[in-house]
Amino acid sequence: MFDRVGYAIMLINGNRGCYAALFYFGEGIFMDYAGFGERQAAYLRRSVGCWLNVAEGGKRAGKNVLNVLAFAMHLEATEERLHLAAGVSAGAARVNILDCNGYGLARYFAGRCREGRYGGRFAIFIQCGEGEKIVIFEGGGRANDAARIKGMSFGSVYVTEANEVHRSFLFETIDRTLASGHRKLFFDLNAMPPNHWFYADFLDMQEAMANRGENPGYNHGNFTIFDNKSISPQRVEELLNSYDRGSAWYRRDILGQRSGGDMQIYGGFGDDAICGRADSQNFVKFGIGIDVGGTDATVATLVGITDANRLVLIDGYYHKQGAREGHTHETYVREICSRIEDWAARYPGLLFGGAIFCESAEKLFRQSLVVELRRRGLGIAVFPSYKKGGILERIRLFDMLINQGRLTVAAHLTPWISAFYDAAWCEKAKSRGEWIRADNNTASIDCLDSAEYAALPYKAHLIRAN
C-alpha cells in the first residue's frame, strides 16, 4: 500500500521552514497552506504515534486545522472502520471538522468522500487504501447526549471545543474507543480557568502521568495567534492594540493561559479566603444547605457564623453520579445524615443553634430526611431552601462577604473552592442585559447552591455592622 501518511509526514519533516504546504492522499490533490510553525509541525509529527492529542490555547491559533489534519492522516492509515466527530452540537462538528474554513475532511478527501446516514445519523463515507471509513457526526452539549453513542465502538474520536460538550458525553466518547486496535483521541479547546472540569477530571491526571514518564502516548500542544502564519506579525500587532494586555481576557484568549475570564463572578476570591480546619473558631450559629442532584452532584454544606460575624464553610458532603452507578434518594439521605451525626459530635451547638435548608423543589427528599434524622435522635429542624429573592440575592451576599474578607472556606473543600474560582456570568444573558450565573459544567454550581442555601437565612445577621 502507498504510505500516504508517511508521505505527508515526510513533507512536514523535510521542510525546514515547517510548511505543511502539501498534503497528498493519492488522488493528485495538492493543497496550499500558510506555513506551519515549528511547534505546530512537531505536534503533527507526534500525533502519528500518540493515542491522546490535545491542541489547546488561544483563539485563532490554528488548533482546529492542526487536529483536522492529524485526524485525516489517521483515517487514511487505520484499519478501523467507524469513527466519531463531535462538538457541542452536530452542526458545530460539521462546521469545525468537515468544513473547517475549507481545510476540513471534505477537502482532504474530495473525490472519494460522500455524505449519507449511518444508524440514522449524519455521516461521511470515505474510500481509503485500507477500505471504507465512516465518520459519524454527533452533538454532545447536553447530559443525555451520551446515550446517543452508547453501545457503539469507534476506532478514533475527534471532539472539537471539548470543554463545551457535557462532561458525561466526553467521558462516554473516551469509553467508546476502548476496544480499538489503533485507538486515537483528538481534542481541541480554548484555554479555560485552571479548575475547569476538563482539567480537573481528565487532563490534569494525563499531564501528571506524562511528567512522570508514565504516559508516552500523550501529545499536548499549546498554541496562540502568534503561531498562526496566515496572519502577518504586523496584522497581529494591529489586532492586539484593541486588547487590554493586562486583562484576564488577553491572558486567556490571546496568550492561551488557563485563566479566569472577565465574566468571573467572585473576582475577589483568592488564597486568603482559604483556611485550615475550622475547629478553633467560635461559632454562634450553624446552617446546613442541601442541593439535591439528578445527574448533577448532590451536595450538603455545613457553614458556621463566628462571633466576629464571619461566614465559614466548615465541611461538606459531595457526590456526583457516575456513568455506571447511582445513588437513590434513600442512599443520599442515609449518607448525609451520617455526616450530620459527625458534625453534631464535633459542634454540639449545631443541634441547638442550627437548621437544615434543603432544596425547595425536593419535598419527598425533605420528608425522608426528617424521618431519618428523628430515627437517629438528631433534633435539628429542616426547612425548604429560601429562593424568593432569586439567585442574585445569594450572589450579592457572598460577593459582599468575600470583598469584606468575611468569608472563608476550609482548605479540604476542593470542589467548593473550585466553584468560587470558576463561577462566571452567562455571556449570552449579559448581552441581553440579564445577570445569570452560567451553568455549563465550568464550575460546580451545586456546591455554591448548597452553601448559599445554608447561609442566606442568616443574611440579616451577616450584613449587620460589626
Secondary structure, 3 states (H helix, E strand, C coil): CCCHHHHHHHHHHHCCCCCCCCCCCCCCCCCCCCCCCHHHHHHHHHHCCCCEEEEEECCCCCHHHHHHHHHHHHHHHCCCCEEEEEECCHHHHHHHHHHHHHCCHHHHCCCCEEEEEECCEEEEEEEECCEEEEEEEEECCCHHHHHHCCCCCCCEEEECCHHHCCHHHHHHHHHCCCCCCCCEEEEEEECCCCCCHHHHHHHHHHHHHHHCCCCCCEEEEEECHHHCCCCCHHHHHHHHCCCCCCCHHHHHHCCCCCCCCCCECCCCCCHHHEECCCCCCCEEEEEEEEECCCCCEEEEEEEEEECCCCEEEEEEEEEECCCCCCCCHHHHHHHHHHHHHHHHHHCCCHHHHEEEEECCCCHHHHHHHHHHHHHCCCCCEEEECCCCCHHHHHHHHHHHHHHCCCEEEECCCHHHHHHHHHCEECHHHHHCCCCCECCCCCCCHHHHHHHHHHHHHHHHHHCCCC
